[in-house]
Amino acid sequence: MSTVKRWTVDVLVNDDEGRTYAEACLHSGEADTRLVGIGRAKLNPADRDIPEIGDELAAARALCDLGQRLLVEAANDIEAVTHEPVRLRR
């Protein structure tokens, strides 16, 4: 029988004067792993201010950063078990 695990990611976004900051926080349930990815966006002064675009960019960058951090965490866990260097592909 397979086991379903629930992991949740909260994405928090904050805008302030043309700068957007986002955090993507992973909560992995029973293992209680908590990882945070960071993303930023800055409005180009020549562009029209459309806050939703800054939110999307910052959130996407935070999620990419979170994914990279999760790969590093997995590689560290594998190395701890195998005592061999690990190099994971993206």
ZAPA-388979 format. One record per residue: residue number from 1; x, y, z of N, C-alpha, C, O in turn. Coordinates in Angstrom, 1 decimal, always signed. Example, Ala and Ser with C-alpha at 12.3 -4.5 7.8 and 13.67 -1.06 7.14 Angstrom:
% residues 2
site seq 1	n_X +13.2	n_Y -5.7	n_Z +7.8	ca_X +12.3	ca_Y -4.5	ca_Z +7.8	c_X +13.2	c_Y -3.3	c_Z +7.8	o_X +14.2	o_Y -3.3	o_Z +8.5
site seq 2	n_X +12.8	n_Y -2.2	n_Z +7.1	ca_X +13.7	ca_Y -1.1	ca_Z +7.1	c_X +12.9	c_Y +0.0	c_Z +7.9	o_X +13.4	o_Y +1.1	o_Z +8.0
% end
This chain:
% residues 90
site seq 1	n_X +0.8	n_Y -1.2	n_Z +0.0	ca_X +0.0	ca_Y +0.0	ca_Z +0.0	c_X +0.9	c_Y +1.2	c_Z +0.0	o_X +1.9	o_Y +1.3	o_Z +0.8
site seq 2	n_X +0.6	n_Y +2.2	n_Z -0.8	ca_X +1.4	ca_Y +3.4	ca_Z -0.9	c_X +1.0	c_Y +4.4	c_Z +0.2	o_X -0.2	o_Y +4.4	o_Z +0.7
site seq 3	n_X +1.9	n_Y +5.2	n_Z +0.6	ca_X +1.7	ca_Y +6.2	ca_Z +1.6	c_X +1.7	c_Y +7.6	c_Z +1.0	o_X +2.6	o_Y +8.0	o_Z +0.2
site seq 4	n_X +0.7	n_Y +8.4	n_Z +1.2	ca_X +0.6	ca_Y +9.7	ca_Z +0.7	c_X +1.1	c_Y +10.7	c_Z +1.8	o_X +0.7	o_Y +10.6	o_Z +2.9
site seq 5	n_X +2.1	n_Y +11.5	n_Z +1.4	ca_X +2.6	ca_Y +12.5	ca_Z +2.3	c_X +2.2	c_Y +13.9	c_Z +1.8	o_X +2.1	o_Y +14.2	o_Z +0.6
site seq 6	n_X +1.9	n_Y +14.8	n_Z +2.8	ca_X +1.5	ca_Y +16.1	ca_Z +2.4	c_X +2.7	c_Y +17.1	c_Z +2.8	o_X +3.1	o_Y +17.2	o_Z +3.9
site seq 7	n_X +3.2	n_Y +17.8	n_Z +1.8	ca_X +4.1	ca_Y +18.9	ca_Z +2.0	c_X +3.4	c_Y +20.1	c_Z +1.5	o_X +2.7	o_Y +20.1	o_Z +0.5
site seq 8	n_X +3.6	n_Y +21.2	n_Z +2.3	ca_X +3.0	ca_Y +22.4	ca_Z +1.9	c_X +4.0	c_Y +23.5	c_Z +1.7	o_X +5.1	o_Y +23.5	o_Z +2.3
site seq 9	n_X +3.7	n_Y +24.4	n_Z +0.8	ca_X +4.6	ca_Y +25.5	ca_Z +0.5	c_X +3.7	c_Y +26.8	c_Z +0.7	o_X +2.7	o_Y +27.0	o_Z +0.0
site seq 10	n_X +4.2	n_Y +27.7	n_Z +1.6	ca_X +3.5	ca_Y +29.0	ca_Z +1.7	c_X +4.4	c_Y +30.0	c_Z +1.0	o_X +5.6	o_Y +30.0	o_Z +1.2
site seq 11	n_X +3.8	n_Y +30.8	n_Z +0.2	ca_X +4.5	ca_Y +31.9	ca_Z -0.5	c_X +4.0	c_Y +33.2	c_Z +0.0	o_X +2.8	o_Y +33.5	o_Z -0.1
site seq 12	n_X +4.9	n_Y +33.9	n_Z +0.7	ca_X +4.6	ca_Y +35.2	ca_Z +1.2	c_X +5.3	c_Y +36.3	c_Z +0.4	o_X +6.4	o_Y +36.2	o_Z +0.0
site seq 13	n_X +4.5	n_Y +37.3	n_Z +0.0	ca_X +4.9	ca_Y +38.3	ca_Z -0.9	c_X +4.7	c_Y +39.7	c_Z -0.3	o_X +3.7	o_Y +40.0	o_Z +0.3
site seq 14	n_X +5.7	n_Y +40.6	n_Z -0.4	ca_X +5.7	ca_Y +41.9	ca_Z +0.2	c_X +6.1	c_Y +42.9	c_Z -0.8	o_X +7.2	o_Y +42.8	o_Z -1.4
site seq 15	n_X +5.3	n_Y +43.9	n_Z -1.1	ca_X +5.7	ca_Y +45.0	ca_Z -2.0	c_X +6.0	c_Y +46.3	c_Z -1.2	o_X +5.3	o_Y +46.6	o_Z -0.2
site seq 16	n_X +7.1	n_Y +47.0	n_Z -1.6	ca_X +7.4	ca_Y +48.3	ca_Z -1.0	c_X +8.1	c_Y +49.2	c_Z -2.0	o_X +9.3	o_Y +48.9	o_Z -2.3
site seq 17	n_X +7.4	n_Y +50.2	n_Z -2.5	ca_X +8.0	ca_Y +51.2	ca_Z -3.4	c_X +8.8	c_Y +50.6	c_Z -4.5	o_X +10.0	o_Y +51.0	o_Z -4.7
site seq 18	n_X +8.1	n_Y +49.8	n_Z -5.3	ca_X +8.8	ca_Y +49.2	ca_Z -6.5	c_X +9.7	c_Y +48.1	c_Z -6.3	o_X +10.3	o_Y +47.6	o_Z -7.2
site seq 19	n_X +9.8	n_Y +47.6	n_Z -5.1	ca_X +10.6	ca_Y +46.4	ca_Z -4.8	c_X +9.7	c_Y +45.4	c_Z -4.2	o_X +8.8	o_Y +45.6	o_Z -3.4
site seq 20	n_X +9.9	n_Y +44.1	n_Z -4.6	ca_X +9.0	ca_Y +43.0	ca_Z -4.2	c_X +9.9	c_Y +42.0	c_Z -3.6	o_X +11.0	o_Y +41.6	o_Z -4.2
site seq 21	n_X +9.5	n_Y +41.4	n_Z -2.5	ca_X +10.3	ca_Y +40.4	ca_Z -1.8	c_X +9.3	c_Y +39.2	c_Z -1.6	o_X +8.2	o_Y +39.4	o_Z -1.2
site seq 22	n_X +9.8	n_Y +38.0	n_Z -1.8	ca_X +9.0	ca_Y +36.8	ca_Z -1.6	c_X +9.8	c_Y +35.7	c_Z -0.9	o_X +11.0	o_Y +35.6	o_Z -1.1
site seq 23	n_X +9.1	n_Y +35.0	n_Z -0.1	ca_X +9.6	ca_Y +33.8	ca_Z +0.6	c_X +8.7	c_Y +32.6	c_Z +0.3	o_X +7.5	o_Y +32.7	o_Z +0.4
site seq 24	n_X +9.3	n_Y +31.5	n_Z -0.1	ca_X +8.6	ca_Y +30.3	ca_Z -0.3	c_X +9.1	c_Y +29.3	c_Z +0.8	o_X +10.2	o_Y +28.9	o_Z +0.8
site seq 25	n_X +8.2	n_Y +29.0	n_Z +1.7	ca_X +8.5	ca_Y +28.2	ca_Z +2.9	c_X +7.9	c_Y +26.8	c_Z +2.8	o_X +6.7	o_Y +26.6	o_Z +2.7
site seq 26	n_X +8.8	n_Y +25.8	n_Z +2.7	ca_X +8.4	ca_Y +24.4	ca_Z +2.6	c_X +8.3	c_Y +23.8	c_Z +4.0	o_X +9.2	o_Y +23.9	o_Z +4.8
site seq 27	n_X +7.1	n_Y +23.1	n_Z +4.3	ca_X +6.9	ca_Y +22.4	ca_Z +5.5	c_X +6.6	c_Y +20.9	c_Z +5.1	o_X +5.6	o_Y +20.7	o_Z +4.4
site seq 28	n_X +7.5	n_Y +20.0	n_Z +5.5	ca_X +7.4	ca_Y +18.7	ca_Z +5.0	c_X +6.7	c_Y +17.7	c_Z +5.9	o_X +6.9	o_Y +16.5	o_Z +5.8
site seq 29	n_X +5.9	n_Y +18.2	n_Z +6.8	ca_X +5.1	ca_Y +17.3	ca_Z +7.6	c_X +5.9	c_Y +16.6	c_Z +8.7	o_X +6.5	o_Y +17.2	o_Z +9.5
site seq 30	n_X +5.8	n_Y +15.3	n_Z +8.7	ca_X +6.4	ca_Y +14.5	ca_Z +9.8	c_X +7.9	c_Y +14.6	c_Z +10.0	o_X +8.3	o_Y +14.6	o_Z +11.1
site seq 31	n_X +8.6	n_Y +14.8	n_Z +9.0	ca_X +10.1	ca_Y +15.0	ca_Z +9.1	c_X +10.4	c_Y +16.4	c_Z +9.7	o_X +11.5	o_Y +16.7	o_Z +10.1
site seq 32	n_X +9.4	n_Y +17.3	n_Z +9.6	ca_X +9.5	ca_Y +18.6	ca_Z +10.1	c_X +10.6	c_Y +19.4	c_Z +9.5	o_X +11.2	o_Y +20.2	o_Z +10.1
site seq 33	n_X +10.8	n_Y +19.1	n_Z +8.2	ca_X +11.8	ca_Y +19.9	ca_Z +7.5	c_X +11.2	c_Y +21.2	c_Z +7.1	o_X +10.0	o_Y +21.3	o_Z +6.7
site seq 34	n_X +11.9	n_Y +22.3	n_Z +7.3	ca_X +11.5	ca_Y +23.6	ca_Z +7.0	c_X +12.6	c_Y +24.3	c_Z +6.2	o_X +13.7	o_Y +24.5	o_Z +6.7
site seq 35	n_X +12.3	n_Y +24.5	n_Z +4.9	ca_X +13.3	ca_Y +25.2	ca_Z +4.1	c_X +12.6	c_Y +26.5	c_Z +3.5	o_X +11.4	o_Y +26.5	o_Z +3.3
site seq 36	n_X +13.5	n_Y +27.5	n_Z +3.3	ca_X +12.9	ca_Y +28.8	ca_Z +2.8	c_X +13.7	c_Y +29.2	c_Z +1.6	o_X +15.0	o_Y +29.2	o_Z +1.6
site seq 37	n_X +13.0	n_Y +29.5	n_Z +0.5	ca_X +13.6	ca_Y +30.1	ca_Z -0.7	c_X +13.3	c_Y +31.6	c_Z -0.7	o_X +12.2	o_Y +32.0	o_Z -0.3
site seq 38	n_X +14.2	n_Y +32.4	n_Z -1.3	ca_X +14.0	ca_Y +33.8	ca_Z -1.3	c_X +14.0	c_Y +34.3	c_Z -2.8	o_X +14.7	o_Y +33.8	o_Z -3.6
site seq 39	n_X +13.1	n_Y +35.3	n_Z -3.1	ca_X +13.1	ca_Y +35.9	ca_Z -4.4	c_X +12.8	c_Y +37.4	c_Z -4.3	o_X +12.1	o_Y +37.8	o_Z -3.4
site seq 40	n_X +13.4	n_Y +38.1	n_Z -5.2	ca_X +13.2	ca_Y +39.5	ca_Z -5.3	c_X +12.9	c_Y +40.0	c_Z -6.7	o_X +13.3	o_Y +39.4	o_Z -7.6
site seq 41	n_X +12.3	n_Y +41.1	n_Z -6.8	ca_X +12.0	ca_Y +41.8	ca_Z -8.1	c_X +12.1	c_Y +43.3	c_Z -7.8	o_X +11.7	o_Y +43.8	o_Z -6.7
site seq 42	n_X +12.5	n_Y +44.0	n_Z -8.8	ca_X +12.6	ca_Y +45.5	ca_Z -8.7	c_X +12.0	c_Y +46.1	c_Z -9.9	o_X +12.3	o_Y +45.7	o_Z -11.1
site seq 43	n_X +11.2	n_Y +47.1	n_Z -9.8	ca_X +10.6	ca_Y +47.8	ca_Z -10.9	c_X +11.6	c_Y +48.6	c_Z -11.6	o_X +12.3	o_Y +49.4	o_Z -11.0
site seq 44	n_X +11.7	n_Y +48.5	n_Z -12.9	ca_X +12.5	ca_Y +49.3	ca_Z -13.7	c_X +11.8	c_Y +50.7	c_Z -13.8	o_X +10.6	o_Y +50.7	o_Z -14.2
site seq 45	n_X +12.5	n_Y +51.8	n_Z -13.5	ca_X +11.8	ca_Y +53.1	ca_Z -13.5	c_X +11.2	c_Y +53.4	c_Z -14.9	o_X +10.3	o_Y +54.3	o_Z -14.9
site seq 46	n_X +11.7	n_Y +52.8	n_Z -16.0	ca_X +11.1	ca_Y +53.1	ca_Z -17.3	c_X +9.8	c_Y +52.3	c_Z -17.5	o_X +9.1	o_Y +52.6	o_Z -18.5
site seq 47	n_X +9.5	n_Y +51.3	n_Z -16.7	ca_X +8.3	ca_Y +50.5	ca_Z -16.9	c_X +7.1	c_Y +51.0	c_Z -16.1	o_X +7.3	o_Y +51.7	o_Z -15.1
site seq 48	n_X +5.9	n_Y +50.6	n_Z -16.6	ca_X +4.7	ca_Y +50.9	ca_Z -15.9	c_X +4.6	c_Y +50.1	c_Z -14.6	o_X +5.0	o_Y +48.9	o_Z -14.7
site seq 49	n_X +4.1	n_Y +50.6	n_Z -13.5	ca_X +4.0	ca_Y +49.9	ca_Z -12.3	c_X +2.8	c_Y +49.0	c_Z -12.3	o_X +1.7	o_Y +49.4	o_Z -12.1
site seq 50	n_X +3.1	n_Y +47.7	n_Z -12.5	ca_X +2.0	ca_Y +46.7	ca_Z -12.4	c_X +2.4	c_Y +45.7	c_Z -11.3	o_X +3.2	o_Y +44.7	o_Z -11.6
site seq 51	n_X +2.0	n_Y +45.9	n_Z -10.1	ca_X +2.4	ca_Y +45.1	ca_Z -8.9	c_X +2.3	c_Y +43.6	c_Z -9.1	o_X +3.2	o_Y +42.9	o_Z -8.6
site seq 52	n_X +1.3	n_Y +43.1	n_Z -9.8	ca_X +1.2	ca_Y +41.7	ca_Z -10.0	c_X +2.4	c_Y +41.1	c_Z -10.7	o_X +2.8	o_Y +39.9	o_Z -10.4
site seq 53	n_X +3.0	n_Y +41.8	n_Z -11.6	ca_X +4.2	ca_Y +41.3	ca_Z -12.3	c_X +5.4	c_Y +41.1	c_Z -11.4	o_X +6.1	o_Y +40.1	o_Z -11.4
site seq 54	n_X +5.6	n_Y +42.1	n_Z -10.5	ca_X +6.6	ca_Y +42.0	ca_Z -9.5	c_X +6.4	c_Y +40.8	c_Z -8.6	o_X +7.3	o_Y +40.1	o_Z -8.2
site seq 55	n_X +5.1	n_Y +40.7	n_Z -8.2	ca_X +4.8	ca_Y +39.5	ca_Z -7.3	c_X +5.1	c_Y +38.2	c_Z -8.0	o_X +5.7	o_Y +37.3	o_Z -7.4
site seq 56	n_X +4.7	n_Y +38.1	n_Z -9.3	ca_X +5.0	ca_Y +36.9	ca_Z -10.0	c_X +6.5	c_Y +36.6	c_Z -10.1	o_X +6.9	o_Y +35.5	o_Z -9.9
site seq 57	n_X +7.2	n_Y +37.6	n_Z -10.4	ca_X +8.7	ca_Y +37.4	ca_Z -10.6	c_X +9.3	c_Y +37.0	c_Z -9.3	o_X +10.1	o_Y +36.1	o_Z -9.2
site seq 58	n_X +9.0	n_Y +37.7	n_Z -8.2	ca_X +9.6	ca_Y +37.4	ca_Z -6.9	c_X +9.2	c_Y +36.1	c_Z -6.4	o_X +10.0	o_Y +35.3	o_Z -5.9
site seq 59	n_X +7.9	n_Y +35.7	n_Z -6.6	ca_X +7.5	ca_Y +34.4	ca_Z -6.2	c_X +8.1	c_Y +33.3	c_Z -7.0	o_X +8.5	o_Y +32.2	o_Z -6.4
site seq 60	n_X +8.2	n_Y +33.4	n_Z -8.3	ca_X +8.9	ca_Y +32.4	ca_Z -9.1	c_X +10.3	c_Y +32.3	c_Z -8.7	o_X +10.8	o_Y +31.1	o_Z -8.6
site seq 61	n_X +11.0	n_Y +33.3	n_Z -8.4	ca_X +12.4	ca_Y +33.3	ca_Z -8.0	c_X +12.6	c_Y +32.6	c_Z -6.7	o_X +13.5	o_Y +31.9	o_Z -6.4
site seq 62	n_X +11.6	n_Y +32.9	n_Z -5.8	ca_X +11.6	ca_Y +32.2	ca_Z -4.4	c_X +11.4	c_Y +30.7	c_Z -4.6	o_X +12.1	o_Y +29.9	o_Z -3.9
site seq 63	n_X +10.5	n_Y +30.3	n_Z -5.5	ca_X +10.2	ca_Y +28.9	ca_Z -5.7	c_X +11.4	c_Y +28.2	c_Z -6.3	o_X +11.8	o_Y +27.1	o_Z -5.9
site seq 64	n_X +12.1	n_Y +28.8	n_Z -7.3	ca_X +13.3	ca_Y +28.3	ca_Z -7.9	c_X +14.4	c_Y +28.1	c_Z -6.8	o_X +15.1	o_Y +27.1	o_Z -6.8
site seq 65	n_X +14.6	n_Y +29.1	n_Z -6.0	ca_X +15.6	ca_Y +29.1	ca_Z -4.9	c_X +15.2	c_Y +27.9	c_Z -3.9	o_X +16.1	o_Y +27.2	o_Z -3.5
site seq 66	n_X +14.0	n_Y +27.8	n_Z -3.6	ca_X +13.5	ca_Y +26.7	ca_Z -2.7	c_X +13.9	c_Y +25.4	c_Z -3.3	o_X +14.4	o_Y +24.5	o_Z -2.6
site seq 67	n_X +13.6	n_Y +25.2	n_Z -4.6	ca_X +13.9	ca_Y +23.9	ca_Z -5.3	c_X +15.4	c_Y +23.6	c_Z -5.2	o_X +15.8	o_Y +22.5	o_Z -5.0
site seq 68	n_X +16.2	n_Y +24.6	n_Z -5.4	ca_X +17.7	ca_Y +24.4	ca_Z -5.4	c_X +18.1	c_Y +24.0	c_Z -4.0	o_X +18.9	o_Y +23.1	o_Z -3.8
site seq 69	n_X +17.5	n_Y +24.7	n_Z -3.0	ca_X +17.9	ca_Y +24.3	ca_Z -1.6	c_X +17.4	c_Y +22.9	c_Z -1.2	o_X +18.1	o_Y +22.2	o_Z -0.5
site seq 70	n_X +16.3	n_Y +22.5	n_Z -1.8	ca_X +15.8	ca_Y +21.1	ca_Z -1.5	c_X +16.8	c_Y +20.1	c_Z -2.2	o_X +17.0	o_Y +19.0	o_Z -1.6
site seq 71	n_X +17.3	n_Y +20.4	n_Z -3.4	ca_X +18.3	ca_Y +19.5	ca_Z -4.0	c_X +19.5	c_Y +19.4	c_Z -3.1	o_X +20.1	o_Y +18.3	o_Z -3.0
site seq 72	n_X +20.0	n_Y +20.5	n_Z -2.6	ca_X +21.2	ca_Y +20.5	ca_Z -1.8	c_X +20.9	c_Y +19.7	c_Z -0.5	o_X +21.8	o_Y +18.9	o_Z -0.1
site seq 73	n_X +19.7	n_Y +19.8	n_Z +0.1	ca_X +19.4	ca_Y +19.1	ca_Z +1.3	c_X +19.4	c_Y +17.6	c_Z +1.0	o_X +19.9	o_Y +16.8	o_Z +1.8
site seq 74	n_X +18.8	n_Y +17.2	n_Z -0.2	ca_X +18.7	ca_Y +15.8	ca_Z -0.6	c_X +20.1	c_Y +15.2	c_Z -0.8	o_X +20.4	o_Y +14.1	o_Z -0.3
site seq 75	n_X +21.0	n_Y +16.0	n_Z -1.4	ca_X +22.4	ca_Y +15.6	ca_Z -1.6	c_X +23.1	c_Y +15.4	c_Z -0.3	o_X +23.8	o_Y +14.4	o_Z -0.1
site seq 76	n_X +22.9	n_Y +16.3	n_Z +0.6	ca_X +23.5	ca_Y +16.1	ca_Z +1.9	c_X +23.0	c_Y +14.9	c_Z +2.7	o_X +23.8	o_Y +14.2	o_Z +3.3
site seq 77	n_X +21.7	n_Y +14.6	n_Z +2.6	ca_X +21.2	ca_Y +13.4	ca_Z +3.2	c_X +21.7	c_Y +12.1	c_Z +2.6	o_X +22.1	o_Y +11.2	o_Z +3.3
site seq 78	n_X +21.9	n_Y +12.1	n_Z +1.2	ca_X +22.4	ca_Y +10.9	ca_Z +0.5	c_X +23.9	c_Y +10.7	c_Z +1.0	o_X +24.3	o_Y +9.6	o_Z +1.3
site seq 79	n_X +24.7	n_Y +11.8	n_Z +1.0	ca_X +26.1	ca_Y +11.7	ca_Z +1.4	c_X +26.2	c_Y +11.2	c_Z +2.9	o_X +27.1	o_Y +10.5	o_Z +3.2
site seq 80	n_X +25.3	n_Y +11.6	n_Z +3.7	ca_X +25.3	ca_Y +11.2	ca_Z +5.1	c_X +25.1	c_Y +9.6	c_Z +5.2	o_X +25.6	o_Y +9.0	o_Z +6.1
site seq 81	n_X +24.3	n_Y +9.1	n_Z +4.3	ca_X +24.0	ca_Y +7.7	ca_Z +4.3	c_X +25.1	c_Y +6.9	c_Z +3.6	o_X +25.5	o_Y +5.8	o_Z +4.1
site seq 82	n_X +25.5	n_Y +7.3	n_Z +2.5	ca_X +26.5	ca_Y +6.6	ca_Z +1.6	c_X +27.9	c_Y +6.9	c_Z +1.9	o_X +28.8	o_Y +6.1	o_Z +1.6
site seq 83	n_X +28.2	n_Y +8.0	n_Z +2.6	ca_X +29.6	ca_Y +8.4	ca_Z +2.8	c_X +30.4	c_Y +8.6	c_Z +1.5	o_X +31.6	o_Y +8.4	o_Z +1.5
site seq 84	n_X +29.7	n_Y +8.9	n_Z +0.5	ca_X +30.2	ca_Y +9.2	ca_Z -0.9	c_X +29.8	c_Y +10.6	c_Z -1.3	o_X +28.7	o_Y +11.0	o_Z -1.0
site seq 85	n_X +30.6	n_Y +11.3	n_Z -2.1	ca_X +30.2	ca_Y +12.6	ca_Z -2.6	c_X +29.1	c_Y +12.4	c_Z -3.6	o_X +29.0	o_Y +11.4	o_Z -4.4
site seq 86	n_X +28.1	n_Y +13.3	n_Z -3.6	ca_X +27.0	ca_Y +13.2	ca_Z -4.4	c_X +26.9	c_Y +14.5	c_Z -5.3	o_X +27.2	o_Y +15.6	o_Z -4.8
site seq 87	n_X +26.5	n_Y +14.3	n_Z -6.5	ca_X +26.3	ca_Y +15.4	ca_Z -7.4	c_X +25.0	c_Y +15.2	c_Z -8.1	o_X +24.9	o_Y +14.4	o_Z -9.0
site seq 88	n_X +24.0	n_Y +15.9	n_Z -7.8	ca_X +22.7	ca_Y +15.8	ca_Z -8.4	c_X +22.5	c_Y +16.7	c_Z -9.5	o_X +23.0	o_Y +17.8	o_Z -9.5
site seq 89	n_X +21.8	n_Y +16.2	n_Z -10.6	ca_X +21.5	ca_Y +17.0	ca_Z -11.7	c_X +20.3	c_Y +17.9	c_Z -11.4	o_X +19.4	o_Y +17.5	o_Z -10.6
site seq 90	n_X +20.2	n_Y +19.0	n_Z -12.0	ca_X +19.0	ca_Y +19.9	ca_Z -11.8	c_X +17.9	c_Y +19.4	c_Z -12.7	o_X +16.8	o_Y +20.0	o_Z -12.6
% end
